[in-house]
Each structure stands twice: as C-alpha cells, then as structure tokens.
C-alpha cells in the first residue's frame, strides 16, 4: 500500500496509534515539501509552545472543583465558580488548554481512568480565592476537571483532519506520497494551502467572498440569521443533527455580539469541525465540496455579501 493509503487506513481504524499516524504524516510532509503541514504535525507530536497557538479542538470548557477543610467540617469536592477569580484570569479557568504532546493524552486513555482527569490550580490561587466560598472552611487544593470525552474528541479530531487532508491530496496528486524527499512539490503552493486550510486549520479564508452567488447554487436558500434554513442546507450536505450540536447557540451568540471578527472566528471554527464529518454523510460529498458548501451556508447566515 502507498503511504497515503496507509495514512487513510490508520485514520479510519478505531484502534490506530495516533502518534504513529502522525509520524507517517511527518514523512508525507517531507515528501510533498509542505512546511505548514510539517509544522502542524510536529506540534501535535511535541506539544504547542503557547496557549495562543492552540487550535480550537485543543481548548475545552471545564468546571473547577476544590477540597476544603474546616475545624469541624470537611468537603472533598465542591464546585468552584470562576466568578470568585479576578476578571483578568477568569477565562483561563473556564477552559482547559490541552497543549501537551498527543502521546500524553494517548497515555491517559490507555490507563484505568474513567470519567475525567484533573489539572491542578496553583495552590496560592486556591487558598486565596477559592476559600471565599466557604467562610467556615479553607480551600487546600483546587483543580480543573477535564472529561475523558474531551480527550477522545481531541483524538478523533486529529484523525478526521488527517483523513481529509490525505483524501484531498490523493484526489489532486495520487502519487504524492511516493515522491523522493526533497523533490518538487506535487501541487502549486496555492492548491496545497487550500487543502491544508480546508482540512487542518478550518480556515475558510475570505468568508465574504465565499457567500458570493450562494443563492444561485444551493438547493436551500440560507437567509440571514435564519437557523432553520441553515440547518436544512447543512443536512443536504450530509451532516446530521448530532454533528451540528452546539452550532446554533454559537452562531446566535456571535450574531448578537455583532462583531465581524467574532463571526468569522466562529465560522472558521465550525467549518473545521464539520467539513470532515460531511464526507461520510448521506450525500457522500467530497471534503472540498463539503467545505465550500458549509462556508457559503454560514456566510449567508451571517449576511456576508462579498465585494
């Protein structure tokens, strides 16, 4: 089997070893001479250098809990609202930022762990701020609780992105995975960037341009701010209600804020999540077609009209 086919097979296999899959991707990146793909693979294998550089699938909303001790009482696990923290660090404790190497999370799933894993707060933060919750007890430790399901979703997201990249690359350059290292790239830089952004980063580029001509090419016309019309279009593209769980709330929140950058951020995040899922949907559309259709649909929902 070719390298691209090996990668596709490993991406689909339920019990595949993801660090091994990513090492195959590292070899593929060297053969196709694509720096952005190589950099993404290295960060997945070795960890991300900062929170700001984390992709959306490595950031998850969490709850925090603490252990409290008093003179006549004790509580081993009380939920701690982030409202007790200073404004400038609240967002940091609403989320877990999973920036470690992919192998660190693989190891968590292979152990005898169920339910969740913990990320400790600094002790000084727990003692000083969380203790405000219980006047009769002192907080001695606090932690973020990360659901195991969030780690499973991280693994699935990496596999889905790799699969989409490999599918689109094979469609455009079937022998790309067999090129000698250091040879001429099989596709133009523009085409490789498109494939990478569509599948790996979820970057839909110029969202306003994507909406141009949408009404003429869609079976369902998506109306500005109309969730029902958007949902119908996404179902036509092969998505399921489960795939879009949470999308409506995120879109409506961005629409209420009214900020263009926030709208584009939400749209880009959801495109990255949905494009790969549409490939295996009822319509059987290709990932490039799915990404284009989804980006146009979300653009129309937000009312981007193009130049």
C-alpha positions as CSV (number, residue, x, y, z in Angstrom):
1,X,0.0,0.0,0.0
2,X,1.1,3.6,-0.7
3,X,2.0,6.0,2.1
4,X,-1.2,8.0,1.5
5,X,-3.3,4.8,1.7
6,X,-1.5,3.7,4.9
7,X,-2.4,7.1,6.4
8,X,-6.0,6.9,5.3
9,X,-6.3,3.4,6.7
10,X,-4.8,4.4,10.0
11,X,-7.1,7.4,10.2
12,X,-10.2,5.2,9.8
13,X,-9.1,2.4,12.2
14,X,-10.8,2.7,15.6
15,X,-7.7,1.4,17.5
16,X,-5.0,3.1,15.5
17,X,-2.0,4.6,17.3
18,X,-2.2,8.3,16.7
19,X,1.5,9.2,17.4
20,X,2.4,6.6,14.8
21,X,-0.2,8.0,12.4
22,X,1.4,11.5,12.9
23,X,4.9,10.2,12.2
24,X,3.6,8.8,8.9
25,X,2.3,12.3,8.3
26,X,5.7,13.8,9.1
27,X,7.2,11.6,6.4
28,X,4.4,12.6,3.9
29,X,5.0,16.3,4.7
30,X,8.7,15.8,3.9
31,X,7.9,14.1,0.6
32,X,5.4,16.8,-0.6
33,X,7.6,19.6,0.8
34,X,4.8,21.3,2.6
35,X,6.1,23.4,5.6
36,X,2.7,24.2,7.2
37,X,1.6,20.6,7.3
38,X,5.0,19.6,8.7
39,X,4.8,22.3,11.4
40,X,1.2,21.2,12.4
41,X,2.4,17.5,12.7
42,X,5.4,18.5,14.8
43,X,3.2,20.5,17.2
44,X,0.8,17.6,17.6
45,X,3.7,15.2,18.3
46,X,5.7,17.5,20.6
47,X,3.2,19.9,22.0
48,X,2.3,23.5,21.3
49,X,4.6,26.4,22.5
50,X,1.8,28.6,23.8
51,X,-1.9,28.8,24.6
52,X,-2.4,31.4,21.8
53,X,-1.3,28.9,19.2
54,X,-3.7,26.1,20.2
55,X,-6.3,25.0,17.6
56,X,-9.9,25.1,18.7
57,X,-10.1,21.3,19.2
58,X,-7.5,21.5,21.9
59,X,-9.5,24.0,24.0
60,X,-12.4,22.7,26.0
61,X,-14.9,24.3,28.6
62,X,-14.4,22.7,32.0
63,X,-15.6,23.1,35.6
64,X,-13.3,23.5,38.6
65,X,-13.6,21.9,42.0
66,X,-11.8,22.1,45.3
67,X,-11.1,20.3,48.5
68,X,-12.0,22.3,51.7
69,X,-11.1,21.7,55.4
70,X,-12.6,23.4,58.5
71,X,-12.4,23.0,62.2
72,X,-15.5,20.8,62.4
73,X,-16.1,20.0,58.7
74,X,-14.6,18.8,55.5
75,X,-15.6,18.7,51.8
76,X,-13.5,16.7,49.4
77,X,-15.1,18.1,46.3
78,X,-17.0,21.4,45.9
79,X,-17.6,23.1,42.6
80,X,-15.8,26.5,42.4
81,X,-17.4,29.2,40.1
82,X,-14.9,31.2,38.2
83,X,-16.6,34.3,39.4
84,X,-14.6,34.2,42.5
85,X,-11.4,34.8,40.5
86,X,-10.1,38.2,39.2
87,X,-11.6,39.3,35.9
88,X,-8.3,39.0,34.0
89,X,-7.9,35.3,34.7
90,X,-11.5,34.0,34.7
91,X,-11.4,32.9,31.0
92,X,-8.2,31.0,31.7
93,X,-10.0,28.9,34.3
94,X,-13.2,28.4,32.2
95,X,-11.2,26.4,29.8
96,X,-8.7,23.6,29.7
97,X,-5.9,24.2,27.3
98,X,-4.6,20.9,26.1
99,X,-1.2,21.8,24.7
100,X,0.9,18.7,25.5
101,X,2.1,16.2,23.0
102,X,-0.6,13.9,21.6
103,X,1.2,10.9,23.3
104,X,0.5,12.4,26.7
105,X,-3.3,12.2,26.1
106,X,-3.0,8.8,24.5
107,X,-1.4,7.5,27.7
108,X,-4.3,8.9,29.7
109,X,-6.8,6.9,27.6
110,X,-4.8,3.7,27.9
111,X,-4.8,3.8,31.7
112,X,-7.5,2.7,34.2
113,X,-9.2,6.1,34.2
114,X,-12.9,6.8,33.9
115,X,-14.9,10.0,33.9
116,X,-12.3,12.7,34.0
117,X,-8.7,13.8,34.6
118,X,-7.5,16.7,36.7
119,X,-5.4,19.8,36.0
120,X,-4.4,21.4,39.3
121,X,-4.8,25.1,40.2
122,X,-1.7,26.8,41.7
123,X,-2.0,26.3,45.5
124,X,-1.8,30.0,46.2
125,X,-4.7,30.7,43.9
126,X,-6.8,28.0,45.5
127,X,-6.1,29.2,49.1
128,X,-6.5,32.9,48.4
129,X,-9.6,32.9,46.1
130,X,-11.5,29.6,46.4
131,X,-11.6,29.9,50.2
132,X,-14.0,32.9,49.8
133,X,-16.7,30.3,49.0
134,X,-16.8,28.8,52.5
135,X,-16.2,31.1,55.5
136,X,-16.0,28.1,57.8
137,X,-13.6,26.1,55.7
138,X,-10.3,26.7,54.0
139,X,-9.6,25.6,50.4
140,X,-6.5,23.4,50.4
141,X,-6.4,22.4,46.7
142,X,-8.4,23.1,43.5
143,X,-8.4,21.7,40.0
144,X,-10.0,21.8,36.6
145,X,-11.8,18.6,35.7
146,X,-11.4,17.6,32.1
147,X,-13.9,15.0,30.8
148,X,-12.3,11.9,29.2
149,X,-14.8,12.6,26.4
150,X,-12.9,15.8,25.6
151,X,-9.7,13.8,25.1
152,X,-11.4,11.3,22.9
153,X,-12.7,14.1,20.8
154,X,-9.2,15.5,20.5
155,X,-8.0,12.2,19.1
156,X,-10.9,11.9,16.7
157,X,-10.4,15.5,15.5
158,X,-6.8,14.8,14.7
159,X,-7.7,11.6,12.8
160,X,-10.5,13.3,10.9
161,X,-8.3,16.2,9.8
162,X,-5.5,13.9,8.7
163,X,-8.0,11.8,6.8
164,X,-9.5,14.8,5.0
165,X,-6.0,16.0,4.1
166,X,-5.0,12.7,2.7
167,X,-8.2,12.3,0.7
168,X,-7.9,15.7,-1.0
169,X,-4.2,15.2,-1.6
170,X,-4.7,11.9,-3.3
171,X,-7.5,13.4,-5.4
172,X,-5.2,16.1,-6.7
173,X,-1.9,14.2,-6.8
174,X,-2.4,10.4,-6.4
175,X,1.4,9.6,-6.3
176,X,2.3,12.5,-3.9
177,X,3.1,10.1,-1.1
178,X,5.7,8.2,-3.1
179,X,7.8,11.2,-4.1
180,X,11.5,11.3,-3.0
181,X,12.2,13.6,-0.1
182,X,13.4,17.0,-1.5
183,X,11.7,16.6,-4.9
184,X,9.5,19.3,-6.4
185,X,6.1,19.7,-4.6
186,X,3.4,17.8,-6.5
187,X,0.9,20.8,-6.4
188,X,1.1,24.6,-6.6
189,X,1.6,26.4,-3.2
190,X,-1.9,27.9,-3.6
191,X,-3.5,24.5,-4.0
192,X,-1.6,23.0,-1.1
193,X,-2.6,25.9,1.1
194,X,-6.2,25.4,0.2
195,X,-6.1,21.7,1.0
196,X,-4.3,22.4,4.3
197,X,-6.6,25.2,5.4
198,X,-9.8,23.3,4.5
199,X,-8.8,20.2,6.4
200,X,-6.3,21.1,9.1
201,X,-6.9,24.6,10.3
202,X,-10.5,25.0,9.3
203,X,-9.7,28.4,7.9
204,X,-12.3,29.4,5.4
205,X,-10.3,32.4,4.2
206,X,-12.4,35.3,2.9
207,X,-15.8,34.4,4.2
208,X,-17.5,37.3,2.4
209,X,-16.2,36.0,-0.9
210,X,-17.4,32.6,-0.1
211,X,-21.0,33.8,0.0
212,X,-21.0,35.3,-3.5
213,X,-23.5,33.5,-5.7
214,X,-24.7,31.3,-2.9
215,X,-28.4,31.6,-3.6
216,X,-28.0,30.5,-7.2
217,X,-26.1,27.3,-6.4
218,X,-27.8,26.0,-3.3
219,X,-30.8,23.7,-3.1
220,X,-31.9,25.5,0.1
221,X,-31.5,29.3,0.2
222,X,-29.9,30.3,3.5
223,X,-31.4,33.5,4.9
224,X,-29.6,36.0,7.1
225,X,-30.0,34.9,10.7
226,X,-32.4,32.1,9.9
227,X,-31.2,28.9,11.7
228,X,-33.9,26.7,10.1
229,X,-32.7,27.5,6.6
230,X,-29.0,27.0,7.5
231,X,-29.8,23.7,9.3
232,X,-31.7,22.4,6.2
233,X,-28.7,23.3,4.0
234,X,-26.2,21.5,6.3
235,X,-28.4,18.4,6.3
236,X,-28.3,18.5,2.4
237,X,-24.5,18.4,2.6
238,X,-24.6,15.1,4.6
239,X,-24.4,16.4,8.2
240,X,-26.6,15.1,11.0
241,X,-28.2,16.9,13.9
242,X,-25.6,15.4,16.2
243,X,-22.8,16.9,14.0
244,X,-24.2,20.4,14.5
245,X,-24.9,20.1,18.2
246,X,-24.0,23.4,19.7
247,X,-23.7,25.2,16.4
248,X,-27.0,27.1,16.7
249,X,-26.1,28.6,20.1
250,X,-22.6,29.6,18.9
251,X,-23.9,31.3,15.8
252,X,-26.7,33.1,17.6
253,X,-24.3,34.4,20.2
254,X,-21.9,35.7,17.5
255,X,-24.9,37.3,15.7
256,X,-25.9,39.0,18.9
257,X,-22.4,40.4,19.5
258,X,-22.4,41.8,16.0
259,X,-18.6,41.8,15.8
260,X,-17.3,40.8,12.3
261,X,-14.1,39.2,13.7
262,X,-16.2,37.1,16.1
263,X,-18.5,36.0,13.4
264,X,-15.5,34.9,11.2
265,X,-13.9,33.2,14.2
266,X,-17.0,31.1,15.0
267,X,-17.5,30.3,11.3
268,X,-13.9,29.1,10.8
269,X,-14.1,27.0,14.0
270,X,-17.2,25.2,12.9
271,X,-16.1,24.7,9.3
272,X,-13.1,22.8,10.7
273,X,-15.4,20.6,12.8
274,X,-18.0,20.0,10.1
275,X,-16.2,19.5,6.8
276,X,-14.7,16.1,7.6
277,X,-18.0,14.9,9.0
278,X,-19.9,15.7,5.8
279,X,-17.7,13.4,3.8
280,X,-19.2,10.3,5.4
281,X,-22.7,11.7,5.4
282,X,-25.7,10.6,3.5
283,X,-24.8,12.6,0.3
284,X,-21.3,11.2,0.1
285,X,-19.9,14.6,-1.0
286,X,-16.1,15.2,-1.2
287,X,-14.4,17.2,1.5
288,X,-13.6,20.1,-0.7
289,X,-17.2,20.3,-1.9
290,X,-18.4,20.0,1.7
291,X,-16.1,22.7,2.9
292,X,-17.2,25.1,0.2
293,X,-20.9,24.4,0.8
294,X,-20.6,24.8,4.5
295,X,-18.6,28.0,4.3
296,X,-21.1,29.5,1.8
297,X,-24.0,28.5,4.0
298,X,-22.6,30.0,7.2
299,X,-21.5,33.1,5.3
300,X,-25.1,33.6,4.1
301,X,-26.4,33.1,7.6
302,X,-24.2,35.9,8.8
303,X,-25.1,38.1,5.9
304,X,-21.7,38.4,4.3
305,X,-22.3,39.7,0.8
306,X,-18.9,39.7,-0.8
307,X,-17.1,42.5,-2.6
